[in-house]
Amino acid sequence: MYMSESLLHFANFETVGDCALTSINLLSIKEISLIQCLDECLKKDFCRVVAYNKNTTECIMDSSGLNSYTVTATKSSATCYTIDLQGQDDGVTNVALLKRSNQSSLWNNTTSWGNNTCCSTDYAIDGNQATFSSTRFEYLPYWWVDLGLVYNIKWIEIINRPDCCGARLQDLDITVGPSLNDMSLCIHYKGPGKTGEHLVFHCNKNMSGQYVKVYINGTNHLQLAEVMVFV
């Protein structure tokens, strides 16, 4: 399943607790993913709040068009997200998409395990969050991408492995630099991550570079569904 450009560029969502929605103009869709749920909301002119029930994979959208909401509690198994369309930036681009990449090893020495969902290095930059790259269980596993040119980095997004084992993503360093021999720390992610989690990172300072490298400070698998670098 491919993520839409609108979601990649314009969705700025955060958890606001157990699901809270108004009772006006609710639209429900079943059996879709959280990412699809957010994407569906972004397609609607007035959608501002969505709820996603992980148990039933049900998406509930509030498209009332109101500027404010009377919040009422609903099922505790659902989580609410707010959609912020005010901060959208038409000029941002994911410059990592389909670029040259590499990693420290291949899990099971294969690029096509699990019906071609794992483990090639370029699965982390193919635009498809259903696939993921994977290294072996090893010390200091790494993955990097060559952006082709030096860019001023606005932010970096990582989507964790979609099917299991999200906690493997922890104690992660994200580095940026003009060459692989000259990298500086953008940010450290303590983790642990969650399966399928969408993480957004802003560097601790303004940074530019042609390469982005991520590695785990320890012994584990490094598994990445998507790495996106926005400039």
LOBA-55556 format. One record per residue: x, y, z of N, C-alpha, C in turn; residue in one letter. Coordinates in steps of 0.2 Angstrom, whole numbers. Atoms other than C-alpha are relative to their C-alpha. Layout:
N
+-------+-------+-------+-------+-------+-------+-------+-------+-------+---------+
!   n_X !   n_Y !   n_Z !  ca_X !  ca_Y !  ca_Z !   c_X !   c_Y !   c_Z ! residuo !
+-------+-------+-------+-------+-------+-------+-------+-------+-------+---------+
!     X !     Y !     Z !     X !     Y !     Z !     X !     Y !     Z !       A !
...
+-------+-------+-------+-------+-------+-------+-------+-------+-------+---------+
//
This chain:
231
+-------+-------+-------+-------+-------+-------+-------+-------+-------+---------+
!   n_X !   n_Y !   n_Z !  ca_X !  ca_Y !  ca_Z !   c_X !   c_Y !   c_Z ! residuo !
+-------+-------+-------+-------+-------+-------+-------+-------+-------+---------+
!     4 !    -6 !     0 !     0 !     0 !     0 !     4 !     6 !     0 !       M !
!    -4 !    -6 !     0 !     7 !    17 !    -5 !    -3 !     5 !     4 !       Y !
!     3 !    -6 !    -3 !     6 !    32 !     5 !    -1 !     6 !    -5 !       M !
!     1 !    -5 !     5 !    -1 !    47 !    -4 !     4 !     6 !     2 !       S !
!    -3 !    -6 !    -1 !     8 !    63 !    -6 !    -3 !     5 !     5 !       E !
!     4 !    -4 !    -5 !    -5 !    72 !     4 !     2 !    -2 !     7 !       S !
!    -1 !     2 !    -7 !    -2 !    62 !    19 !     8 !     1 !     2 !       L !
!    -7 !    -1 !    -1 !    17 !    62 !    17 !     2 !     8 !     2 !       L !
!    -2 !    -7 !     0 !    18 !    81 !    16 !    -5 !     4 !     5 !       H !
!     4 !    -5 !    -3 !     3 !    88 !    25 !    -3 !    -3 !     7 !       F !
!     3 !     3 !    -7 !    -2 !    76 !    40 !     5 !     2 !     5 !       A !
!    -4 !    -1 !    -7 !     4 !    82 !    57 !    -5 !    -2 !     5 !       N !
!     5 !     3 !    -5 !    -5 !    71 !    69 !     3 !    -2 !     7 !       F !
!    -3 !     2 !    -6 !    -3 !    68 !    87 !    -6 !    -3 !     4 !       E !
!     5 !     3 !    -4 !   -12 !    57 !   100 !    -3 !     5 !     5 !       T !
!     3 !    -4 !    -5 !   -25 !    66 !   111 !    -4 !    -4 !     5 !       V !
!     3 !     4 !    -6 !   -30 !    52 !   122 !    -5 !    -5 !    -3 !       G !
!     6 !     4 !     2 !   -45 !    40 !   121 !    -4 !     3 !    -5 !       D !
!     4 !    -3 !     5 !   -56 !    43 !   106 !    -5 !     5 !     2 !       C !
!     4 !    -5 !    -1 !   -65 !    59 !   106 !    -3 !     3 !    -6 !       A !
!     3 !    -3 !     6 !   -77 !    65 !    93 !    -7 !     3 !     1 !       L !
!     7 !    -2 !     0 !   -93 !    75 !    90 !    -4 !    -5 !    -3 !       T !
!     5 !     4 !     2 !  -109 !    67 !    86 !    -3 !     2 !    -7 !       S !
!     3 !    -3 !     6 !  -111 !    77 !    70 !     4 !    -3 !    -6 !       I !
!    -3 !     2 !     7 !  -108 !    70 !    52 !     6 !    -5 !     1 !       N !
!    -5 !     5 !     0 !   -98 !    55 !    57 !     0 !    -5 !    -6 !       L !
!     0 !     5 !     6 !   -92 !    44 !    43 !     4 !    -6 !     3 !       L !
!    -4 !     6 !    -2 !   -86 !    26 !    47 !     2 !    -5 !    -6 !       S !
!    -2 !     5 !     5 !   -76 !    14 !    36 !     4 !    -5 !     4 !       I !
!    -3 !     6 !    -4 !   -71 !    -3 !    42 !     6 !    -3 !    -4 !       K !
!    -6 !     4 !     3 !   -55 !   -14 !    38 !     4 !     4 !    -4 !       E !
!    -5 !    -3 !     4 !   -43 !    -1 !    33 !     6 !     2 !     6 !       I !
!    -5 !    -1 !    -4 !   -26 !     4 !    41 !     0 !     7 !     3 !       S !
!    -1 !    -6 !    -3 !   -22 !    19 !    52 !     2 !     6 !    -5 !       L !
!    -3 !    -4 !     5 !   -12 !    27 !    38 !    -6 !     2 !    -5 !       I !
!     6 !    -1 !     4 !   -27 !    25 !    26 !    -5 !     4 !     3 !       Q !
!     5 !    -4 !    -4 !   -39 !    32 !    39 !     2 !     7 !     0 !       C !
!    -3 !    -7 !     0 !   -28 !    48 !    40 !    -1 !     3 !    -7 !       L !
!     0 !    -2 !     7 !   -27 !    49 !    21 !    -7 !     1 !    -2 !       D !
!     7 !    -1 !     2 !   -46 !    47 !    19 !    -2 !     7 !     3 !       E !
!     2 !    -7 !    -3 !   -48 !    62 !    31 !     3 !     6 !    -4 !       C !
!    -3 !    -6 !     3 !   -36 !    73 !    22 !    -3 !     1 !    -7 !       L !
!     3 !    -1 !     6 !   -46 !    70 !     6 !    -6 !     4 !     0 !       K !
!     6 !    -3 !    -2 !   -61 !    78 !    14 !     1 !     8 !     2 !       K !
!    -1 !    -7 !    -1 !   -63 !    97 !    14 !     0 !     2 !     7 !       D !
!     1 !    -2 !    -7 !   -69 !    98 !    32 !     2 !    -5 !     5 !       F !
!    -2 !     5 !    -5 !   -62 !    83 !    40 !     6 !     3 !     5 !       C !
!    -5 !    -2 !    -5 !   -52 !    88 !    56 !     2 !    -5 !     5 !       R !
!    -1 !     5 !    -5 !   -53 !    73 !    68 !    -2 !    -7 !    -3 !       V !
!     2 !     7 !     2 !   -52 !    55 !    65 !     2 !    -5 !     6 !       V !
!    -1 !     5 !    -5 !   -53 !    40 !    76 !     2 !    -7 !    -3 !       A !
!    -2 !     6 !     3 !   -45 !    23 !    73 !     0 !    -5 !     5 !       Y !
!     1 !     5 !    -5 !   -50 !     7 !    82 !     5 !    -6 !    -2 !       N !
!    -5 !     5 !     3 !   -35 !    -5 !    81 !    -3 !    -7 !     1 !       K !
!     3 !     7 !    -1 !   -46 !   -20 !    87 !    -5 !    -2 !    -6 !       N !
!     5 !     1 !     6 !   -59 !   -18 !    73 !     2 !     3 !    -6 !       T !
!    -3 !    -4 !     6 !   -48 !    -8 !    61 !    -6 !     4 !    -3 !       T !
!     5 !    -4 !     2 !   -62 !     4 !    60 !     2 !     7 !     0 !       E !
!    -1 !    -7 !     1 !   -60 !    22 !    54 !    -6 !     4 !     1 !       C !
!     6 !    -5 !    -1 !   -72 !    36 !    61 !     3 !     7 !    -1 !       I !
!    -2 !    -7 !     2 !   -70 !    53 !    53 !    -6 !     5 !     2 !       M !
!     4 !    -5 !    -1 !   -78 !    69 !    59 !     1 !     5 !    -5 !       D !
!     0 !    -5 !     5 !   -82 !    80 !    44 !    -5 !     5 !     1 !       S !
!     6 !    -5 !    -1 !   -94 !    92 !    52 !     2 !     7 !    -3 !       S !
!    -2 !    -6 !     2 !   -84 !   107 !    46 !     1 !     5 !     5 !       G !
!     0 !    -4 !    -5 !   -84 !   115 !    63 !     7 !     2 !     2 !       L !
!    -7 !    -2 !    -2 !   -69 !   125 !    69 !     1 !    -2 !     7 !       N !
!    -2 !     3 !    -7 !   -71 !   118 !    87 !    -5 !    -5 !     1 !       S !
!     3 !     6 !    -1 !   -78 !   102 !    94 !    -3 !     0 !     7 !       Y !
!     2 !     2 !    -7 !   -89 !    97 !   109 !     3 !    -7 !     0 !       T !
!    -4 !     6 !     0 !   -78 !    82 !   114 !    -4 !    -5 !     5 !       V !
!     4 !     5 !    -4 !   -87 !    66 !   121 !     4 !    -6 !    -1 !       T !
!    -4 !     6 !     0 !   -78 !    50 !   126 !    -4 !    -6 !    -4 !       A !
!     3 !     6 !     4 !   -81 !    34 !   115 !     4 !    -6 !     2 !       T !
!    -3 !     6 !    -2 !   -73 !    17 !   115 !     7 !     1 !     2 !       K !
!    -7 !    -1 !    -2 !   -57 !    16 !   125 !     5 !    -3 !    -5 !       S !
!    -4 !     4 !     4 !   -50 !     4 !   112 !     2 !     4 !    -6 !       S !
!    -2 !    -4 !     6 !   -49 !    18 !    99 !     4 !     6 !     2 !       A !
!    -4 !    -5 !    -1 !   -37 !    32 !    98 !    -1 !     6 !    -5 !       T !
!     1 !    -6 !     4 !   -40 !    50 !    92 !     6 !     3 !    -3 !       C !
!    -5 !    -4 !     2 !   -29 !    60 !    81 !    -3 !     6 !    -3 !       Y !
!     2 !    -6 !     3 !   -30 !    78 !    76 !     4 !     1 !    -7 !       T !
!    -3 !    -1 !     6 !   -26 !    83 !    58 !     1 !     8 !    -1 !       I !
!    -2 !    -7 !     1 !   -17 !   100 !    56 !     1 !     2 !    -7 !       D !
!    -1 !    -2 !     7 !   -19 !   107 !    38 !     3 !     7 !     0 !       L !
!    -2 !    -7 !     0 !   -13 !   124 !    43 !     7 !     1 !    -2 !       Q !
!    -7 !     0 !     1 !     5 !   120 !    42 !     3 !    -3 !    -6 !       G !
!    -2 !     3 !     6 !     5 !   112 !    25 !     5 !     4 !    -4 !       Q !
!    -5 !    -3 !     4 !    20 !   116 !    14 !     1 !    -4 !    -7 !       D !
!     0 !     3 !     6 !    18 !   113 !    -4 !     7 !    -1 !    -3 !       D !
!    -7 !     0 !     3 !    37 !   115 !    -7 !     4 !    -6 !     2 !       G !
!    -4 !     5 !    -3 !    43 !   100 !     3 !     0 !    -6 !    -4 !       V !
!    -1 !     5 !     4 !    50 !    85 !    -6 !     4 !    -6 !     4 !       T !
!    -4 !     6 !    -3 !    55 !    67 !     0 !     6 !    -2 !    -5 !       N !
!    -5 !     1 !     4 !    72 !    66 !    -8 !     4 !    -6 !     0 !       V !
!    -3 !     7 !    -1 !    76 !    49 !    -2 !    -3 !    -5 !    -4 !       A !
!     4 !     5 !     4 !    63 !    40 !   -13 !     4 !    -2 !    -6 !       L !
!    -3 !     4 !     5 !    71 !    27 !   -24 !     7 !     2 !    -1 !       L !
!    -7 !    -2 !     1 !    88 !    34 !   -21 !     5 !    -6 !     2 !       K !
!    -5 !     5 !    -2 !   104 !    23 !   -19 !     1 !    -1 !     7 !       R !
!     0 !     1 !    -7 !   105 !    15 !    -2 !     4 !    -7 !     1 !       S !
!    -4 !     6 !    -2 !   115 !     1 !     7 !    -1 !    -1 !     8 !       N !
!     1 !     2 !    -7 !   115 !    -8 !    24 !     6 !    -5 !     2 !       Q !
!    -6 !     3 !    -3 !   127 !   -17 !    35 !     0 !    -8 !    -2 !       S !
!     1 !     7 !     2 !   120 !   -35 !    30 !    -7 !    -1 !    -2 !       S !
!     7 !     2 !     2 !   104 !   -44 !    24 !    -2 !    -6 !     4 !       L !
!     2 !     6 !    -4 !    94 !   -55 !    35 !    -1 !    -6 !    -4 !       W !
!     0 !     7 !     3 !    96 !   -73 !    30 !     3 !     1 !    -7 !       N !
!    -3 !    -1 !     6 !   106 !   -66 !    16 !    -4 !     0 !    -6 !       N !
!     5 !     0 !     6 !    91 !   -63 !     5 !    -3 !     7 !    -1 !       T !
!     4 !    -6 !     1 !    82 !   -49 !    -3 !    -7 !    -1 !    -1 !       T !
!     7 !     1 !     2 !    65 !   -57 !    -6 !    -3 !    -5 !     5 !       S !
!     3 !     5 !    -5 !    60 !   -66 !    10 !    -8 !     3 !     1 !       W !
!     7 !    -2 !    -2 !    41 !   -66 !    15 !    -4 !     3 !    -6 !       G !
!     4 !    -3 !     6 !    33 !   -64 !    -3 !     2 !     7 !    -2 !       N !
!    -3 !    -6 !     2 !    45 !   -50 !    -7 !    -2 !     6 !     4 !       N !
!     1 !    -5 !    -5 !    41 !   -40 !     9 !     7 !     2 !     3 !       T !
!    -6 !    -1 !    -4 !    59 !   -41 !    16 !     5 !    -3 !    -4 !       C !
!    -4 !    -4 !    -6 !    74 !   -38 !    17 !     5 !     5 !    -4 !       C !
!    -5 !    -4 !     4 !    82 !   -28 !     3 !     1 !     7 !     3 !       S !
!    -1 !    -7 !    -2 !    90 !   -11 !     7 !    -5 !     5 !    -3 !       T !
!     4 !    -5 !     4 !    79 !    -2 !    -6 !    -7 !     0 !     2 !       D !
!     7 !     0 !    -3 !    63 !    -8 !     3 !    -1 !     6 !     5 !       Y !
!     1 !    -6 !    -5 !    66 !     7 !    15 !    -1 !     6 !    -4 !       A !
!     1 !    -6 !     4 !    64 !    19 !     1 !    -4 !    -1 !    -6 !       I !
!     4 !     1 !     6 !    52 !    12 !   -11 !    -7 !     3 !     0 !       D !
!     6 !    -4 !     0 !    37 !    22 !    -6 !    -6 !    -5 !     3 !       G !
!     5 !     5 !    -2 !    28 !     6 !     0 !     1 !    -2 !     7 !       N !
!    -1 !     2 !    -7 !    26 !     4 !    19 !    -1 !    -7 !     2 !       Q !
!     1 !     7 !    -1 !    21 !   -14 !    17 !     7 !    -4 !     0 !       A !
!    -6 !     3 !     1 !    39 !   -19 !    13 !     5 !     3 !     5 !       T !
!    -5 !    -2 !    -5 !    54 !   -17 !    25 !     7 !    -3 !    -2 !       F !
!    -7 !     2 !     0 !    73 !   -18 !    25 !     2 !    -3 !     6 !       S !
!    -1 !     3 !    -6 !    81 !   -29 !    37 !     8 !    -3 !     0 !       S !
!    -7 !     3 !    -1 !    99 !   -33 !    43 !     0 !    -6 !     4 !       T !
!    -1 !     6 !    -4 !   105 !   -48 !    52 !     0 !     2 !     7 !       R !
!    -1 !    -2 !    -7 !   105 !   -48 !    71 !     7 !     0 !     1 !       F !
!    -7 !    -1 !     0 !   122 !   -40 !    73 !     1 !     6 !     4 !       E !
!    -3 !    -6 !    -4 !   132 !   -27 !    83 !     0 !     6 !    -5 !       Y !
!     0 !    -6 !     4 !   129 !    -9 !    76 !    -2 !    -1 !    -7 !       L !
!     3 !     1 !     7 !   118 !   -13 !    61 !    -2 !     7 !    -2 !       P !
!     2 !    -7 !     3 !   116 !     2 !    49 !    -3 !    -1 !    -6 !       Y !
!     3 !    -1 !     7 !   107 !     8 !    34 !     1 !     7 !    -2 !       W !
!    -1 !    -7 !     3 !   111 !    23 !    23 !    -3 !     1 !    -7 !       W !
!     3 !    -2 !     7 !   104 !    33 !     8 !     4 !     5 !    -2 !       V !
!    -3 !    -6 !     3 !   113 !    44 !    -4 !    -5 !     4 !    -4 !       D !
!     5 !    -4 !     2 !   102 !    58 !    -8 !     2 !     3 !    -7 !       L !
!    -2 !    -2 !     7 !   112 !    62 !   -24 !     3 !     7 !     0 !       G !
!    -2 !    -7 !    -1 !   115 !    81 !   -19 !     0 !     2 !     7 !       L !
!     1 !    -3 !    -6 !   118 !    91 !    -4 !    -6 !     4 !     1 !       V !
!     6 !    -4 !    -2 !   102 !    97 !     4 !     0 !     2 !     7 !       Y !
!     2 !    -2 !    -7 !    96 !   107 !    19 !    -5 !    -4 !     2 !       N !
!     5 !     5 !    -3 !    87 !    94 !    29 !    -6 !     4 !     4 !       I !
!     5 !    -3 !    -4 !    70 !   100 !    35 !    -2 !    -5 !     6 !       K !
!     1 !     5 !    -5 !    65 !    84 !    44 !     1 !    -7 !    -3 !       W !
!    -1 !     7 !     2 !    67 !    65 !    43 !    -6 !    -4 !     3 !       I !
!     5 !     4 !    -3 !    53 !    52 !    45 !     2 !    -7 !    -1 !       E !
!    -1 !     8 !     0 !    54 !    33 !    49 !    -6 !    -3 !     1 !       I !
!     5 !     5 !    -2 !    41 !    20 !    48 !     2 !    -6 !     2 !       I !
!    -3 !     6 !    -3 !    44 !     5 !    58 !    -3 !    -6 !    -4 !       N !
!     2 !     6 !     3 !    42 !   -13 !    52 !    -7 !    -1 !     2 !       R !
!     8 !     0 !    -1 !    23 !   -16 !    49 !    -3 !    -6 !     3 !       P !
!     4 !     7 !    -2 !    20 !   -34 !    54 !     2 !    -2 !     7 !       D !
!    -2 !     2 !    -7 !    29 !   -36 !    71 !     7 !     3 !     2 !       C !
!    -7 !    -2 !    -2 !    45 !   -33 !    81 !     2 !     7 !     1 !       C !
!    -1 !    -7 !     1 !    43 !   -14 !    82 !     5 !     2 !     6 !       G !
!    -4 !    -2 !    -6 !    53 !   -14 !    99 !     7 !    -1 !    -2 !       A !
!    -7 !     1 !     3 !    69 !   -19 !    89 !     3 !     7 !    -1 !       R !
!    -3 !    -7 !     2 !    70 !     0 !    84 !     1 !     4 !     6 !       L !
!    -1 !    -4 !    -6 !    78 !     8 !    99 !     8 !     1 !     0 !       Q !
!    -7 !    -3 !    -1 !    94 !    17 !   104 !     3 !     1 !    -7 !       D !
!    -2 !    -1 !     7 !    95 !    23 !    86 !     3 !     7 !    -1 !       L !
!    -3 !    -6 !     1 !   106 !    37 !    80 !    -1 !     1 !    -8 !       D !
!     2 !    -3 !     7 !   101 !    47 !    64 !     6 !     5 !    -1 !       I !
!    -5 !    -4 !     1 !   116 !    55 !    56 !     0 !     3 !    -7 !       T !
!     0 !    -3 !     7 !   118 !    67 !    41 !     7 !     3 !    -1 !       V !
!    -6 !    -3 !     2 !   133 !    73 !    31 !     2 !     0 !    -7 !       G !
!    -2 !    -1 !     7 !   142 !    77 !    15 !     3 !    -7 !    -3 !       P !
!    -3 !     7 !     2 !   150 !    59 !    14 !    -1 !    -4 !     6 !       S !
!     1 !     5 !    -6 !   149 !    43 !    24 !     6 !     0 !     5 !       L !
!    -6 !    -1 !    -4 !   166 !    48 !    31 !     0 !     6 !     4 !       N !
!     0 !    -6 !    -4 !   160 !    64 !    38 !    -8 !     1 !     2 !       D !
!     7 !     0 !    -2 !   143 !    62 !    47 !     0 !     3 !     7 !       M !
!     1 !    -3 !    -6 !   136 !    72 !    61 !    -7 !    -2 !     3 !       S !
!     6 !     2 !    -3 !   122 !    67 !    73 !    -5 !     5 !    -1 !       L !
!     6 !    -4 !     0 !   105 !    74 !    69 !    -4 !    -1 !     6 !       C !
!     4 !     1 !    -6 !    96 !    66 !    83 !     0 !    -7 !     2 !       I !
!    -1 !     7 !    -2 !    96 !    51 !    94 !    -8 !    -2 !     2 !       H !
!     6 !     3 !    -1 !    80 !    40 !    96 !     1 !    -5 !     5 !       Y !
!    -1 !     5 !    -5 !    79 !    31 !   113 !    -4 !    -6 !    -1 !       K !
!     4 !     6 !     1 !    64 !    20 !   109 !    -2 !    -3 !     6 !       G !
!     1 !     4 !     5 !    58 !     7 !   110 !    -5 !     2 !    -5 !       P !
!     5 !    -2 !     5 !    48 !     9 !    94 !    -6 !    -5 !     1 !       G !
!     6 !     4 !     0 !    31 !     1 !    91 !    -1 !    -2 !    -8 !       K !
!     1 !     3 !     7 !    26 !   -10 !    76 !    -4 !     5 !    -4 !       T !
!     3 !    -4 !     5 !    21 !     0 !    61 !     0 !     8 !     2 !       G !
!     0 !    -7 !    -2 !    24 !    17 !    70 !     3 !     4 !    -5 !       E !
!    -3 !    -6 !     5 !    27 !    33 !    60 !     3 !     5 !     5 !       H !
!    -4 !    -4 !    -4 !    41 !    43 !    68 !     2 !     6 !    -4 !       L !
!    -2 !    -6 !     3 !    45 !    61 !    64 !     6 !     3 !     4 !       V !
!    -6 !    -2 !    -3 !    62 !    68 !    68 !     2 !     7 !    -3 !       F !
!    -3 !    -6 !     1 !    68 !    86 !    68 !     7 !     0 !     3 !       H !
!    -7 !     0 !    -2 !    87 !    88 !    69 !     1 !     5 !     6 !       C !
!    -1 !    -4 !    -6 !    94 !    96 !    85 !     3 !     7 !    -2 !       N !
!    -3 !    -7 !     3 !   102 !   110 !    74 !    -2 !    -1 !    -8 !       K !
!     0 !     0 !     7 !   101 !   115 !    56 !     5 !    -4 !    -3 !       N !
!    -5 !     4 !     3 !   109 !   102 !    45 !    -1 !    -1 !    -7 !       M !
!     0 !     1 !     7 !   114 !    99 !    27 !     4 !    -6 !    -1 !       S !
!    -4 !     5 !     1 !   121 !    84 !    19 !    -3 !    -4 !    -7 !       G !
!     2 !     4 !     6 !   120 !    71 !     4 !    -2 !    -7 !     3 !       Q !
!     2 !     6 !    -2 !   119 !    56 !    15 !    -3 !     0 !     7 !       Y !
!     3 !     2 !    -6 !   108 !    50 !    29 !     1 !    -7 !     2 !       V !
!    -1 !     6 !    -3 !   113 !    36 !    40 !    -3 !    -1 !     6 !       K !
!     3 !     2 !    -7 !   104 !    27 !    54 !     3 !    -7 !     2 !       V !
!    -2 !     6 !    -2 !   111 !    14 !    65 !    -2 !    -1 !     8 !       Y !
!     1 !     2 !    -7 !   108 !     5 !    82 !     6 !    -1 !     4 !       I !
!    -6 !     1 !    -5 !   120 !     7 !    96 !    -1 !    -6 !     4 !       N !
!     0 !     7 !    -3 !   120 !   -11 !   101 !    -1 !    -5 !    -5 !       G !
!     0 !     6 !     4 !   116 !   -28 !    95 !    -8 !    -1 !    -2 !       T !
!     7 !     1 !     2 !    99 !   -30 !    85 !    -1 !    -1 !    -7 !       N !
!     1 !    -1 !     7 !    91 !   -31 !    69 !    -2 !     7 !    -1 !       H !
!     3 !    -7 !     2 !    88 !   -14 !    60 !    -5 !    -1 !    -6 !       L !
!     5 !     1 !     5 !    72 !   -15 !    51 !    -5 !     6 !    -1 !       Q !
!     3 !    -7 !     1 !    64 !     0 !    42 !    -5 !    -1 !    -6 !       L !
!     5 !     0 !     5 !    48 !     1 !    32 !     1 !     5 !    -5 !       A !
!    -2 !    -6 !     5 !    52 !    18 !    25 !     4 !     5 !     4 !       E !
!    -4 !    -6 !    -3 !    65 !    32 !    28 !    -2 !     5 !    -5 !       V !
!     2 !    -6 !     4 !    59 !    49 !    21 !     4 !     6 !     2 !       M !
!    -4 !    -6 !    -1 !    70 !    64 !    20 !    -3 !     6 !    -3 !       V !
!     4 !    -5 !     3 !    61 !    80 !    17 !     5 !     7 !     0 !       F !
!    -4 !    -6 !     1 !    69 !    96 !    10 !    -4 !     5 !    -3 !       V !
+-------+-------+-------+-------+-------+-------+-------+-------+-------+---------+
//
